[in-house]
Amino acid sequence: MAVWREQKPLILASQSRVRQTLLSNAGLSFEAKPAAIDERVIQKNSGLIAAGEIAAHLACEKARSVSLQSPGRYVIGADQTLESEGRMFNKPAGRDGAAEHLRALSGRTHALHAAIAVVRNGEALFENVSVARLTMRELSEDTIRAYLDVAGDAVTTSVGAYQLEGLGVHLFDRIEGDHFTILGLPLLPLLAFLRGEGLLSL
């Protein structure tokens, strides 16, 4: 049973299946409308260098882009950045890029910054950035090769070349942080905001 009170459903400005599943499992009625923006250009033009600030800016820009095409609708934007020892990681370009990411993260702790924004009529109503820290175990070249063989093309769809909810869990020694943050959608602060606005029945 949906817990969303508005007549028109939420809009999720993302094509991420994981984010869609999280919203669906939480009983929220929504439509997925990915934002048609160039994230790397927007990031470069923003002048921002802090991982959390970049994630927040991109989440807001995604939501605003879709919001301007959907008057009166509540639009959720989301973004996730990965930072390790001062280096920012984007989604890897192909298998070689994924292998390079894994070598760089092997044996180190990195931070995932997950941002969400709720926008209506082009105006940001809510923004949140949550952080999780993940420590990857030491990975040999054989382990990296075996992981990439089994994981396949999925490694190019997320920062860090892994999905923790899938085979990526084998890569880690320790995880500190909220599960939803790691999956790229800090759900608890989002639900708290929507509840506070009287938009949820629970």
Secondary structure, DSSP 8 states (H G I E B T S, - for coil): ---B-SSS-EEE----HHHHHHHHHTT--EEE------HHHHHHHHT--SHHHHHHHHHHHHHHHHHTTSTT-EEEEEEEEEEETTEEE---SHHHHHHHHHHHHTTSEEEEEEEEEEEETTEEEEEEEEEEEEEE----HHHHHHHHHHHGGGGGGSGGG--TTTGGGGGEEEEES-HHHHHT--HHHHHHHHHHTT-B--
